Amino acid sequence: MTATLDILERLTGFDTVSRNSNLKLAAYAEGFLIERGFAVMRLPSPDGAKTGLYAEKGPAGQGVLLSAHTDVVPVDGQHWTRDPFRLTRDGDRVYGRGTTDMKGFAASVLALADRAAKADLKEPLKIVLSYDEEVGCVGIQEMLERLAPLIGQPRACFVGEPTGMEVAIGHKGKAALRAVCHGEAGHSALAPNFTNALHLAGDFLAELRALQQDFAANGARDAAYAVPYSTVHVGKMNGGTALNIVPDRAELTFEYRHLAADRSADILARIQAAAERASRRYPAEARIEVEQCNAYPGLDVPADSPVVPFAQKLAQSNTAAKVAFGTEAGFFDQLGVPTVVCGPGSMEGQGHKPDEYLELSQLAACDAMMDRILDDLTT
């Protein structure tokens, strides 16, 4: 694993928290791949502050696609006992922000690219590096129109989020929303004469809780998930400016995560209906504006899809699990590319935590999967 660890050390050293640019990391990866004979294309963000990469080597054909994101979550407010942006080794672990999520997989991919440069490829090896995954899969959405014709139709795509090197074939889709509740400002001494926007927001919150209860009691179910039904979650609620002023504006930020059986459009329609019910309890000036801020699709690969045994063979995994967290896999799946999620590390154990680490045994297992991918592409 010496080569993989050397690359991981470089990748960890780039502070690619999503609020920052990833251009230095991208330049390193781009140069690494070009030196090894890969054709590389930059896919910059609209403002040019970040970029994704698409790289390919080998003859024209389907091949295998490997996908990783380059951004990491912040370390602010976390207690780290070591520098989060310097790879450190302690026993059978390596520590640093992103080692598990998901620069360990990215390092293994680049190490594979180095070995592939010396191999006689019969099919192409295809690589995607994205940005801004940690803020709602934003980067891959900005890249997708340009990326789709480049990748073609690979036989399989591996999105290397941490699954303990088990093959995952599903996760829920997600939409993030904001609701702005409009009331009427006035002096608090005359509060009953005005529409309190916080009251309106509270009633809408109650409607969302009722929707969640209905999903839990009557909605579609998938026992492969820890929470086997679609969920609605309110993360923030605020409003008002002073105690003696009736607030005329309040805001809720919320999300839903949905099973494949629950269509996103249907859930959004139920939320709009809930907003209308809450508004009807108040005078005509009261209203709730619901805006979808972001969304990404779920992944629901049939257990009998040919990509499942193929991925299991390469990963040496007997599972076909589903994970609680979202990934970019649904976007590749929507392009018709057979896609699974499989990568080193544990999201539950290490993802987004202080002193994030990756077991060396997991990195070794990932490198071994890469060797099998290379064997597949050269025979």
C-alpha positions as CSV (number, residue, x, y, z in Angstrom):
1,M,0.0,0.0,0.0
2,T,3.0,2.3,0.0
3,A,1.9,4.1,-3.2
4,T,-1.7,4.5,-2.0
5,L,-0.6,5.8,1.4
6,D,1.8,8.3,-0.3
7,I,-1.1,9.6,-2.5
8,L,-3.5,9.7,0.5
9,E,-0.9,11.8,2.4
10,R,-1.0,14.3,-0.5
11,L,-4.8,14.3,-0.7
12,T,-5.2,14.7,3.1
13,G,-2.9,17.7,3.0
14,F,-5.3,19.7,0.8
15,D,-7.9,21.5,2.9
16,T,-10.9,20.8,0.7
17,V,-13.7,21.6,3.1
18,S,-16.6,22.4,0.9
19,R,-16.5,26.1,1.6
20,N,-13.0,26.2,0.1
21,S,-11.6,25.7,-3.4
22,N,-10.5,22.3,-4.5
23,L,-8.3,23.6,-7.3
24,K,-5.0,22.7,-5.8
25,L,-6.1,19.1,-5.2
26,A,-7.6,18.9,-8.7
27,A,-4.3,20.2,-10.2
28,Y,-2.4,17.5,-8.4
29,A,-4.7,14.7,-9.5
30,E,-4.8,16.1,-13.1
31,G,-1.1,16.2,-13.4
32,F,-0.8,12.7,-11.8
33,L,-3.2,11.3,-14.4
34,I,-1.8,13.1,-17.4
35,E,1.7,11.9,-16.5
36,R,0.3,8.4,-16.7
37,G,-1.2,8.8,-20.1
38,F,-4.8,9.5,-19.2
39,A,-6.9,11.9,-21.2
40,V,-8.2,14.4,-18.6
41,M,-10.9,17.0,-18.9
42,R,-11.7,19.7,-16.3
43,L,-15.4,20.3,-15.5
44,P,-15.3,23.6,-13.6
45,S,-18.0,25.0,-11.4
46,P,-20.0,27.9,-12.8
47,D,-17.9,30.4,-10.8
48,G,-14.6,28.7,-11.6
49,A,-13.6,28.4,-7.9
50,K,-13.8,24.6,-8.1
51,T,-13.5,21.9,-10.6
52,G,-14.4,18.3,-11.2
53,L,-12.3,15.9,-13.4
54,Y,-13.0,13.2,-15.9
55,A,-10.1,10.9,-16.8
56,E,-10.0,7.9,-19.1
57,K,-7.3,5.6,-20.4
58,G,-7.6,2.6,-22.7
59,P,-9.3,1.7,-26.0
60,A,-12.9,2.9,-26.7
61,G,-15.5,0.9,-25.0
62,Q,-17.7,0.4,-22.0
63,G,-15.1,-0.2,-19.3
64,V,-15.5,0.4,-15.6
65,L,-16.1,3.8,-13.9
66,L,-14.7,4.8,-10.5
67,S,-16.2,7.9,-8.8
68,A,-15.1,9.9,-5.8
69,H,-15.7,13.3,-4.4
70,T,-12.8,15.6,-3.3
71,D,-14.5,17.8,-0.7
72,V,-14.7,17.0,3.0
73,V,-16.8,18.3,5.9
74,P,-15.5,21.0,8.3
75,V,-13.5,20.4,11.5
76,D,-14.9,23.6,13.2
77,G,-16.1,22.9,16.7
78,Q,-14.6,19.4,16.8
79,H,-11.9,18.4,19.3
80,W,-9.1,16.9,17.2
81,T,-6.0,15.5,19.0
82,R,-3.9,15.8,15.8
83,D,-3.7,18.0,12.7
84,P,-6.8,17.1,10.6
85,F,-5.0,18.1,7.4
86,R,-1.9,16.0,7.9
87,L,-2.0,12.3,7.5
88,T,-0.7,10.6,10.6
89,R,-0.3,6.9,11.3
90,D,-0.9,5.2,14.6
91,G,-0.7,1.4,14.6
92,D,-3.0,0.0,12.1
93,R,-4.9,3.3,11.4
94,V,-4.2,6.5,9.5
95,Y,-5.8,9.7,10.7
96,G,-6.9,12.8,8.9
97,R,-10.0,14.6,7.6
98,G,-11.4,12.7,4.7
99,T,-9.4,9.5,5.2
100,T,-12.7,7.6,5.4
101,D,-15.0,10.0,3.6
102,M,-13.6,9.6,1.0
103,K,-10.0,10.4,0.1
104,G,-8.9,6.9,1.0
105,F,-10.9,5.5,-1.9
106,A,-9.7,8.4,-4.2
107,A,-6.1,7.5,-3.3
108,S,-6.7,3.9,-4.1
109,V,-8.2,5.0,-7.5
110,L,-5.1,7.1,-8.3
111,A,-2.8,4.3,-7.3
112,L,-4.8,2.0,-9.6
113,A,-4.3,4.6,-12.4
114,D,-0.5,4.3,-11.9
115,R,-0.7,0.5,-12.3
116,A,-3.1,0.8,-15.2
117,A,-0.6,3.0,-17.1
118,K,1.8,0.0,-17.3
119,A,-1.0,-2.5,-18.3
120,D,-2.4,-3.6,-21.6
121,L,-6.0,-2.4,-21.2
122,K,-8.6,-4.1,-23.3
123,E,-11.3,-1.7,-22.1
124,P,-11.1,1.8,-20.7
125,L,-10.6,2.7,-17.1
126,K,-12.8,5.8,-16.4
127,I,-12.5,8.1,-13.4
128,V,-14.7,10.9,-12.0
129,L,-13.6,13.3,-9.3
130,S,-16.3,15.7,-8.2
131,Y,-16.6,18.6,-5.8
132,D,-19.3,19.8,-3.3
133,E,-20.8,16.4,-2.6
134,E,-20.9,17.2,1.2
135,V,-23.3,20.1,0.6
136,G,-26.0,18.1,-1.2
137,C,-24.3,16.6,-4.2
138,V,-24.1,20.0,-5.8
139,G,-21.0,19.5,-7.8
140,I,-22.0,16.4,-9.7
141,Q,-25.3,18.1,-10.6
142,E,-23.3,21.0,-12.1
143,M,-21.0,18.6,-13.9
144,L,-23.6,16.1,-15.2
145,E,-24.6,17.7,-18.5
146,R,-21.0,17.8,-19.7
147,L,-20.1,14.5,-18.0
148,A,-22.8,12.3,-19.4
149,P,-21.5,12.1,-23.0
150,L,-17.9,11.6,-21.8
151,I,-18.5,8.6,-19.6
152,G,-20.8,6.8,-22.2
153,Q,-22.2,3.5,-20.8
154,P,-19.7,1.7,-18.6
155,R,-20.4,-1.9,-17.6
156,A,-20.3,-0.8,-13.9
157,C,-19.7,2.2,-11.7
158,F,-18.3,2.1,-8.2
159,V,-19.0,5.1,-6.0
160,G,-16.5,4.7,-3.2
161,E,-18.3,6.0,-0.2
162,P,-17.4,4.1,3.0
163,T,-19.3,0.9,3.3
164,G,-16.7,-1.3,5.0
165,M,-16.0,-2.7,1.5
166,E,-19.4,-4.2,1.4
167,V,-21.5,-3.8,-1.7
168,A,-24.4,-1.3,-1.2
169,I,-27.2,-1.2,-3.8
170,G,-29.5,1.4,-2.3
171,H,-30.0,4.6,-0.4
172,K,-32.9,7.0,0.0
173,G,-33.3,10.1,-2.1
174,K,-33.4,13.5,-0.5
175,A,-34.9,17.0,-0.9
176,A,-34.0,20.1,1.1
177,L,-36.7,22.8,1.4
178,R,-37.3,26.2,3.0
179,A,-40.7,27.4,4.1
180,V,-41.3,31.2,4.6
181,C,-44.3,32.0,6.7
182,H,-45.8,35.5,6.3
183,G,-47.9,37.2,9.0
184,E,-48.5,40.7,10.0
185,A,-46.3,42.9,12.2
186,G,-47.8,44.8,15.2
187,H,-47.4,45.9,18.8
188,S,-47.4,42.9,21.1
189,A,-49.9,44.7,23.4
190,L,-52.4,44.2,20.6
191,A,-51.0,40.7,19.6
192,P,-54.4,39.1,19.0
193,N,-55.2,41.6,16.3
194,F,-52.3,40.5,14.1
195,T,-51.3,37.3,12.4
196,N,-48.2,35.9,14.2
197,A,-45.9,34.3,11.7
198,L,-44.4,32.1,14.3
199,H,-47.9,30.7,15.1
200,L,-48.3,30.0,11.4
201,A,-44.9,28.3,11.4
202,G,-45.8,26.2,14.4
203,D,-49.0,25.0,12.8
204,F,-47.1,24.1,9.6
205,L,-44.5,22.2,11.8
206,A,-47.4,20.3,13.3
207,E,-48.6,19.4,9.8
208,L,-45.1,18.1,8.9
209,R,-45.0,16.0,12.0
210,A,-48.4,14.5,11.1
211,L,-47.0,13.7,7.6
212,Q,-44.1,12.0,9.2
213,Q,-46.4,9.9,11.4
214,D,-48.4,8.9,8.4
215,F,-45.2,7.7,6.6
216,A,-44.3,5.7,9.7
217,A,-47.7,4.1,10.1
218,N,-49.0,3.8,6.5
219,G,-46.2,4.5,4.1
220,A,-44.1,2.2,2.0
221,R,-41.5,0.1,3.9
222,D,-38.1,-1.3,3.1
223,A,-36.7,-3.4,5.9
224,A,-33.1,-3.1,4.4
225,Y,-33.0,0.4,6.0
226,A,-32.5,1.2,9.7
227,V,-35.5,3.5,9.4
228,P,-37.6,1.5,7.0
229,Y,-39.9,4.3,5.8
230,S,-39.6,7.8,4.3
231,T,-38.9,10.6,6.8
232,V,-39.6,14.3,7.2
233,H,-37.2,16.3,9.4
234,V,-37.3,20.0,10.4
235,G,-33.8,21.2,11.2
236,K,-34.2,24.9,11.8
237,M,-37.0,27.3,12.8
238,N,-36.6,31.0,13.4
239,G,-38.5,34.3,13.3
240,G,-39.2,37.5,15.0
241,T,-37.1,40.6,15.8
242,A,-38.1,41.7,19.3
243,L,-40.3,40.5,22.1
244,N,-42.7,43.4,21.8
245,I,-43.3,43.0,18.1
246,V,-45.6,40.5,16.6
247,P,-43.4,38.7,14.0
248,D,-44.5,39.0,10.4
249,R,-42.0,36.5,9.1
250,A,-40.8,33.0,10.2
251,E,-38.7,30.4,8.4
252,L,-38.4,26.7,8.6
253,T,-35.6,24.7,7.0
254,F,-36.5,21.0,6.5
255,E,-35.9,17.9,4.4
256,Y,-37.5,14.6,3.4
257,R,-35.6,11.4,2.6
258,H,-37.7,9.0,0.6
259,L,-37.8,5.4,-0.4
260,A,-37.9,4.6,-4.1
261,A,-41.6,3.6,-3.7
262,D,-42.5,7.1,-2.5
263,R,-42.1,9.5,-5.4
264,S,-40.5,12.8,-4.6
265,A,-43.1,14.8,-6.6
266,D,-45.9,13.1,-4.5
267,I,-44.2,14.0,-1.2
268,L,-43.7,17.6,-2.4
269,A,-47.4,17.8,-3.3
270,R,-48.4,16.6,0.2
271,I,-46.1,19.2,1.7
272,Q,-47.7,22.0,-0.4
273,A,-51.1,20.8,0.7
274,A,-50.0,20.9,4.3
275,A,-48.9,24.5,3.9
276,E,-52.3,25.4,2.4
277,R,-54.1,23.8,5.3
278,A,-52.1,25.6,7.9
279,S,-52.6,29.0,6.1
280,R,-56.4,28.6,5.9
281,R,-56.7,28.9,9.7
282,Y,-55.6,32.5,9.5
283,P,-56.7,35.7,7.8
284,A,-56.2,36.1,4.0
285,E,-52.8,37.9,4.4
286,A,-51.2,34.8,5.9
287,R,-49.4,32.6,3.5
288,I,-46.6,30.0,3.4
289,E,-44.1,29.9,0.5
290,V,-42.4,26.5,0.1
291,E,-39.2,26.4,-1.9
292,Q,-37.1,23.4,-2.8
293,C,-33.4,24.3,-2.3
294,N,-31.7,21.1,-3.4
295,A,-32.4,17.5,-4.1
296,Y,-30.6,14.3,-5.2
297,P,-32.0,11.0,-6.3
298,G,-31.9,7.8,-4.4
299,L,-30.4,4.5,-5.5
300,D,-32.4,1.3,-5.8
301,V,-30.6,-1.4,-7.7
302,P,-32.6,-4.6,-8.1
303,A,-30.9,-7.5,-6.2
304,D,-30.9,-9.6,-9.4
305,S,-29.1,-6.9,-11.5
306,P,-26.0,-8.3,-13.2
307,V,-23.9,-5.5,-11.6
308,V,-24.5,-7.0,-8.1
309,P,-22.6,-10.3,-8.5
310,F,-20.0,-8.5,-10.6
311,A,-19.3,-6.0,-7.8
312,Q,-19.5,-8.7,-5.1
313,K,-16.8,-10.7,-7.0
314,L,-14.5,-7.7,-7.3
315,A,-15.0,-6.5,-3.7
316,Q,-15.0,-10.1,-2.3
317,S,-18.3,-9.2,-0.6
318,N,-21.4,-11.4,-0.1
319,T,-23.7,-8.5,0.8
320,A,-26.2,-6.4,-1.1
321,A,-26.9,-3.8,1.6
322,K,-28.6,-0.4,1.7
323,V,-27.1,2.6,3.4
324,A,-28.6,5.4,5.4
325,F,-26.6,8.2,3.9
326,G,-26.9,9.8,0.4
327,T,-24.4,9.5,-2.4
328,E,-23.8,10.6,-6.0
329,A,-24.6,7.1,-7.2
330,G,-28.2,7.9,-8.1
331,F,-27.1,10.4,-10.7
332,F,-25.0,7.7,-12.5
333,D,-27.9,5.2,-12.1
334,Q,-30.2,7.7,-13.8
335,L,-27.8,7.8,-16.8
336,G,-28.4,4.1,-17.2
337,V,-25.0,3.1,-15.8
338,P,-25.2,0.0,-13.5
339,T,-24.0,1.5,-10.2
340,V,-23.1,0.3,-6.7
341,V,-21.6,2.0,-3.6
342,C,-18.5,0.3,-2.2
343,G,-15.5,1.8,-0.4
344,P,-13.2,1.5,2.6
345,G,-14.1,2.7,6.1
346,S,-17.2,3.1,8.2
347,M,-19.5,6.1,7.8
348,E,-21.2,5.3,11.1
349,G,-17.9,4.8,12.9
350,Q,-15.7,7.5,11.5
351,G,-17.5,9.7,9.0
352,H,-17.7,13.4,9.9
353,K,-16.2,12.8,13.3
354,P,-13.1,14.3,15.1
355,D,-9.9,12.2,14.7
356,E,-11.4,10.6,11.6
357,Y,-9.4,7.5,10.7
358,L,-9.2,4.7,8.2
359,E,-8.2,1.1,9.1
360,L,-5.2,0.0,7.0
361,S,-6.9,-3.3,6.5
362,Q,-9.8,-1.5,4.8
363,L,-7.4,0.4,2.5
364,A,-5.7,-2.9,1.7
365,A,-9.0,-4.5,0.8
366,C,-9.8,-1.5,-1.5
367,D,-6.4,-1.8,-3.2
368,A,-7.1,-5.5,-3.7
369,M,-10.5,-4.7,-5.3
370,M,-8.7,-2.3,-7.6
371,D,-6.3,-5.1,-8.6
372,R,-9.3,-7.2,-9.6
373,I,-10.8,-4.4,-11.6
374,L,-7.5,-4.1,-13.4
375,D,-7.5,-7.8,-14.1
376,D,-11.0,-7.5,-15.5
377,L,-10.0,-4.7,-17.8
378,T,-6.9,-6.5,-19.1
379,T,-8.4,-10.0,-19.8
